[in-house]
Amino acid sequence: MSELKLAGLDGSNPLAFLAALGVLRAADDQVRGVRLSWREEGIWFPVLHDFDGDLDALLDLLEADLQDCADDPALALIYASKEEEVPTERDLKPPPAVFRQYLETLVEGATADHRRSVDWAAAFASDVVTDLGGKTKPSALHFTAGQQKFLGMVHQILEQGQREDLEEAICGPWLYDRNLPVLGWDNTVSRDYALRARDPSTDQKCGVPGADWLALRGLSFLVVVPRGDRLLTTCCTGGWKSGLFRWPLWTPPLPSEVIGSLLRCDMTRMSIQERLARGVGVTFECSIRRSDQGGYGSFTPSRPLVG
């Protein structure tokens, strides 16, 4: 059985975890039967199984996937803000009617073999639930706010992302020297306004754009579901400003369909023995915090789930 280690992705970091899912999603779109596992050797890193190729072949695939996604209709959502008539907003908070029309268009273009767009949209937001301002409520992992527009930042990464960015993400080390937008999922950095001299919305922070892009690809595993007037996000619990993100790392090689099912399980309802029986080697969790000034999201350092 072929194995390809992705040693640059530390599974205790939410950004790296999502990026590993993104590698699998991109590979799975082109090569059926690829599986993913996690292995502990000082850190927990992902291993790609049944991929017929070496690291260069994987980078070729990820680079081609990056270019192919540039025209994906799921990333083409644009709408007008209240102050403007011309559509310029590239975020996930349009009026519900606009988001509903966007979803209907994606569903019309989807097939059993080509569902990338609808899978992405299913993780972005729901037109059924709105925020206090009457806008579409986005995923709990929507960490941007203020002048930062989620899909606008994604397009900047798409337009300027390079093969070297993808290689840095999956092989390491992460250098944090690329002046491109970051989506806020790296829990080794903090953007808390209370701990900073100025509003983080004005910052241009260097990051690891290859990891952010792959994490966006992996986001489609974490679908959102409306429940009453709340929007639930896979692997997330709690409130909008004080939630938890909890994710398992599994040791047997699993395909995408099984991973999607596993991520929807509540690990806190299982004993250690029950988690081990499902192949879960460790479960990490970290808090989700949002600033009072603008609502910028961030993760706290992760910790393993005990008991």
Secondary structure as a PSIPRED ss2 file (coil, helix, strand):
# PSIPRED VFORMAT (PSIPRED V4.0)

   1 M C   1.000  0.000  0.000
   2 S C   1.000  0.000  0.000
   3 E E   0.000  0.000  1.000
   4 L E   0.000  0.000  1.000
   5 K E   0.000  0.000  1.000
   6 L C   1.000  0.000  0.000
   7 A C   1.000  0.000  0.000
   8 G C   1.000  0.000  0.000
   9 L C   1.000  0.000  0.000
  10 D C   1.000  0.000  0.000
  11 G C   1.000  0.000  0.000
  12 S C   1.000  0.000  0.000
  13 N C   1.000  0.000  0.000
  14 P H   0.000  1.000  0.000
  15 L H   0.000  1.000  0.000
  16 A H   0.000  1.000  0.000
  17 F H   0.000  1.000  0.000
  18 L H   0.000  1.000  0.000
  19 A H   0.000  1.000  0.000
  20 A H   0.000  1.000  0.000
  21 L H   0.000  1.000  0.000
  22 G H   0.000  1.000  0.000
  23 V H   0.000  1.000  0.000
  24 L H   0.000  1.000  0.000
  25 R H   0.000  1.000  0.000
  26 A H   0.000  1.000  0.000
  27 A H   0.000  1.000  0.000
  28 D H   0.000  1.000  0.000
  29 D H   0.000  1.000  0.000
  30 Q H   0.000  1.000  0.000
  31 V C   1.000  0.000  0.000
  32 R C   1.000  0.000  0.000
  33 G C   1.000  0.000  0.000
  34 V C   1.000  0.000  0.000
  35 R E   0.000  0.000  1.000
  36 L E   0.000  0.000  1.000
  37 S E   0.000  0.000  1.000
  38 W E   0.000  0.000  1.000
  39 R E   0.000  0.000  1.000
  40 E E   0.000  0.000  1.000
  41 E C   1.000  0.000  0.000
  42 G C   1.000  0.000  0.000
  43 I C   1.000  0.000  0.000
  44 W E   0.000  0.000  1.000
  45 F E   0.000  0.000  1.000
  46 P E   0.000  0.000  1.000
  47 V E   0.000  0.000  1.000
  48 L E   0.000  0.000  1.000
  49 H E   0.000  0.000  1.000
  50 D C   1.000  0.000  0.000
  51 F C   1.000  0.000  0.000
  52 D C   1.000  0.000  0.000
  53 G C   1.000  0.000  0.000
  54 D C   1.000  0.000  0.000
  55 L H   0.000  1.000  0.000
  56 D H   0.000  1.000  0.000
  57 A H   0.000  1.000  0.000
  58 L H   0.000  1.000  0.000
  59 L H   0.000  1.000  0.000
  60 D H   0.000  1.000  0.000
  61 L H   0.000  1.000  0.000
  62 L H   0.000  1.000  0.000
  63 E H   0.000  1.000  0.000
  64 A H   0.000  1.000  0.000
  65 D H   0.000  1.000  0.000
  66 L H   0.000  1.000  0.000
  67 Q H   0.000  1.000  0.000
  68 D H   0.000  1.000  0.000
  69 C H   0.000  1.000  0.000
  70 A C   1.000  0.000  0.000
  71 D C   1.000  0.000  0.000
  72 D C   1.000  0.000  0.000
  73 P H   0.000  1.000  0.000
  74 A H   0.000  1.000  0.000
  75 L H   0.000  1.000  0.000
  76 A C   1.000  0.000  0.000
  77 L C   1.000  0.000  0.000
  78 I C   1.000  0.000  0.000
  79 Y E   0.000  0.000  1.000
  80 A C   1.000  0.000  0.000
  81 S C   1.000  0.000  0.000
  82 K C   1.000  0.000  0.000
  83 E C   1.000  0.000  0.000
  84 E C   1.000  0.000  0.000
  85 E C   1.000  0.000  0.000
  86 V C   1.000  0.000  0.000
  87 P C   1.000  0.000  0.000
  88 T C   1.000  0.000  0.000
  89 E E   0.000  0.000  1.000
  90 R C   1.000  0.000  0.000
  91 D C   1.000  0.000  0.000
  92 L C   1.000  0.000  0.000
  93 K C   1.000  0.000  0.000
  94 P C   1.000  0.000  0.000
  95 P C   1.000  0.000  0.000
  96 P H   0.000  1.000  0.000
  97 A H   0.000  1.000  0.000
  98 V H   0.000  1.000  0.000
  99 F H   0.000  1.000  0.000
 100 R H   0.000  1.000  0.000
 101 Q H   0.000  1.000  0.000
 102 Y H   0.000  1.000  0.000
 103 L H   0.000  1.000  0.000
 104 E H   0.000  1.000  0.000
 105 T H   0.000  1.000  0.000
 106 L H   0.000  1.000  0.000
 107 V H   0.000  1.000  0.000
 108 E H   0.000  1.000  0.000
 109 G C   1.000  0.000  0.000
 110 A C   1.000  0.000  0.000
 111 T C   1.000  0.000  0.000
 112 A C   1.000  0.000  0.000
 113 D C   1.000  0.000  0.000
 114 H C   1.000  0.000  0.000
 115 R C   1.000  0.000  0.000
 116 R H   0.000  1.000  0.000
 117 S H   0.000  1.000  0.000
 118 V H   0.000  1.000  0.000
 119 D H   0.000  1.000  0.000
 120 W H   0.000  1.000  0.000
 121 A H   0.000  1.000  0.000
 122 A H   0.000  1.000  0.000
 123 A H   0.000  1.000  0.000
 124 F H   0.000  1.000  0.000
 125 A E   0.000  0.000  1.000
 126 S E   0.000  0.000  1.000
 127 D E   0.000  0.000  1.000
 128 V E   0.000  0.000  1.000
 129 V E   0.000  0.000  1.000
 130 T E   0.000  0.000  1.000
 131 D C   1.000  0.000  0.000
 132 L C   1.000  0.000  0.000
 133 G C   1.000  0.000  0.000
 134 G C   1.000  0.000  0.000
 135 K C   1.000  0.000  0.000
 136 T E   0.000  0.000  1.000
 137 K E   0.000  0.000  1.000
 138 P E   0.000  0.000  1.000
 139 S C   1.000  0.000  0.000
 140 A C   1.000  0.000  0.000
 141 L C   1.000  0.000  0.000
 142 H C   1.000  0.000  0.000
 143 F C   1.000  0.000  0.000
 144 T C   1.000  0.000  0.000
 145 A C   1.000  0.000  0.000
 146 G C   1.000  0.000  0.000
 147 Q C   1.000  0.000  0.000
 148 Q C   1.000  0.000  0.000
 149 K C   1.000  0.000  0.000
 150 F H   0.000  1.000  0.000
 151 L H   0.000  1.000  0.000
 152 G H   0.000  1.000  0.000
 153 M H   0.000  1.000  0.000
 154 V H   0.000  1.000  0.000
 155 H H   0.000  1.000  0.000
 156 Q H   0.000  1.000  0.000
 157 I H   0.000  1.000  0.000
 158 L H   0.000  1.000  0.000
 159 E H   0.000  1.000  0.000
 160 Q H   0.000  1.000  0.000
 161 G C   1.000  0.000  0.000
 162 Q C   1.000  0.000  0.000
 163 R H   0.000  1.000  0.000
 164 E H   0.000  1.000  0.000
 165 D H   0.000  1.000  0.000
 166 L H   0.000  1.000  0.000
 167 E H   0.000  1.000  0.000
 168 E H   0.000  1.000  0.000
 169 A H   0.000  1.000  0.000
 170 I H   0.000  1.000  0.000
 171 C H   0.000  1.000  0.000
 172 G C   1.000  0.000  0.000
 173 P C   1.000  0.000  0.000
 174 W C   1.000  0.000  0.000
 175 L C   1.000  0.000  0.000
 176 Y C   1.000  0.000  0.000
 177 D C   1.000  0.000  0.000
 178 R E   0.000  0.000  1.000
 179 N C   1.000  0.000  0.000
 180 L C   1.000  0.000  0.000
 181 P C   1.000  0.000  0.000
 182 V C   1.000  0.000  0.000
 183 L C   1.000  0.000  0.000
 184 G C   1.000  0.000  0.000
 185 W C   1.000  0.000  0.000
 186 D C   1.000  0.000  0.000
 187 N C   1.000  0.000  0.000
 188 T C   1.000  0.000  0.000
 189 V C   1.000  0.000  0.000
 190 S C   1.000  0.000  0.000
 191 R C   1.000  0.000  0.000
 192 D C   1.000  0.000  0.000
 193 Y H   0.000  1.000  0.000
 194 A H   0.000  1.000  0.000
 195 L H   0.000  1.000  0.000
 196 R C   1.000  0.000  0.000
 197 A C   1.000  0.000  0.000
 198 R C   1.000  0.000  0.000
 199 D C   1.000  0.000  0.000
 200 P H   0.000  1.000  0.000
 201 S H   0.000  1.000  0.000
 202 T H   0.000  1.000  0.000
 203 D C   1.000  0.000  0.000
 204 Q C   1.000  0.000  0.000
 205 K C   1.000  0.000  0.000
 206 C C   1.000  0.000  0.000
 207 G E   0.000  0.000  1.000
 208 V C   1.000  0.000  0.000
 209 P H   0.000  1.000  0.000
 210 G H   0.000  1.000  0.000
 211 A H   0.000  1.000  0.000
 212 D H   0.000  1.000  0.000
 213 W H   0.000  1.000  0.000
 214 L H   0.000  1.000  0.000
 215 A H   0.000  1.000  0.000
 216 L H   0.000  1.000  0.000
 217 R H   0.000  1.000  0.000
 218 G H   0.000  1.000  0.000
 219 L H   0.000  1.000  0.000
 220 S H   0.000  1.000  0.000
 221 F H   0.000  1.000  0.000
 222 L C   1.000  0.000  0.000
 223 V C   1.000  0.000  0.000
 224 V E   0.000  0.000  1.000
 225 V E   0.000  0.000  1.000
 226 P E   0.000  0.000  1.000
 227 R E   0.000  0.000  1.000
 228 G C   1.000  0.000  0.000
 229 D C   1.000  0.000  0.000
 230 R E   0.000  0.000  1.000
 231 L E   0.000  0.000  1.000
 232 L E   0.000  0.000  1.000
 233 T E   0.000  0.000  1.000
 234 T C   1.000  0.000  0.000
 235 C C   1.000  0.000  0.000
 236 C E   0.000  0.000  1.000
 237 T E   0.000  0.000  1.000
 238 G E   0.000  0.000  1.000
 239 G C   1.000  0.000  0.000
 240 W C   1.000  0.000  0.000
 241 K C   1.000  0.000  0.000
 242 S E   0.000  0.000  1.000
 243 G E   0.000  0.000  1.000
 244 L E   0.000  0.000  1.000
 245 F E   0.000  0.000  1.000
 246 R E   0.000  0.000  1.000
 247 W E   0.000  0.000  1.000
 248 P E   0.000  0.000  1.000
 249 L E   0.000  0.000  1.000
 250 W E   0.000  0.000  1.000
 251 T C   1.000  0.000  0.000
 252 P C   1.000  0.000  0.000
 253 P C   1.000  0.000  0.000
 254 L E   0.000  0.000  1.000
 255 P C   1.000  0.000  0.000
 256 S H   0.000  1.000  0.000
 257 E H   0.000  1.000  0.000
 258 V H   0.000  1.000  0.000
 259 I H   0.000  1.000  0.000
 260 G H   0.000  1.000  0.000
 261 S H   0.000  1.000  0.000
 262 L H   0.000  1.000  0.000
 263 L H   0.000  1.000  0.000
 264 R C   1.000  0.000  0.000
 265 C C   1.000  0.000  0.000
 266 D C   1.000  0.000  0.000
 267 M H   0.000  1.000  0.000
 268 T H   0.000  1.000  0.000
 269 R H   0.000  1.000  0.000
 270 M C   1.000  0.000  0.000
 271 S C   1.000  0.000  0.000
 272 I H   0.000  1.000  0.000
 273 Q H   0.000  1.000  0.000
 274 E H   0.000  1.000  0.000
 275 R H   0.000  1.000  0.000
 276 L H   0.000  1.000  0.000
 277 A H   0.000  1.000  0.000
 278 R C   1.000  0.000  0.000
 279 G C   1.000  0.000  0.000
 280 V E   0.000  0.000  1.000
 281 G E   0.000  0.000  1.000
 282 V E   0.000  0.000  1.000
 283 T E   0.000  0.000  1.000
 284 F E   0.000  0.000  1.000
 285 E E   0.000  0.000  1.000
 286 C E   0.000  0.000  1.000
 287 S E   0.000  0.000  1.000
 288 I E   0.000  0.000  1.000
 289 R E   0.000  0.000  1.000
 290 R E   0.000  0.000  1.000
 291 S C   1.000  0.000  0.000
 292 D C   1.000  0.000  0.000
 293 Q C   1.000  0.000  0.000
 294 G C   1.000  0.000  0.000
 295 G C   1.000  0.000  0.000
 296 Y C   1.000  0.000  0.000
 297 G E   0.000  0.000  1.000
 298 S E   0.000  0.000  1.000
 299 F E   0.000  0.000  1.000
 300 T C   1.000  0.000  0.000
 301 P C   1.000  0.000  0.000
 302 S C   1.000  0.000  0.000
 303 R E   0.000  0.000  1.000
 304 P E   0.000  0.000  1.000
 305 L C   1.000  0.000  0.000
 306 V C   1.000  0.000  0.000
 307 G C   1.000  0.000  0.000
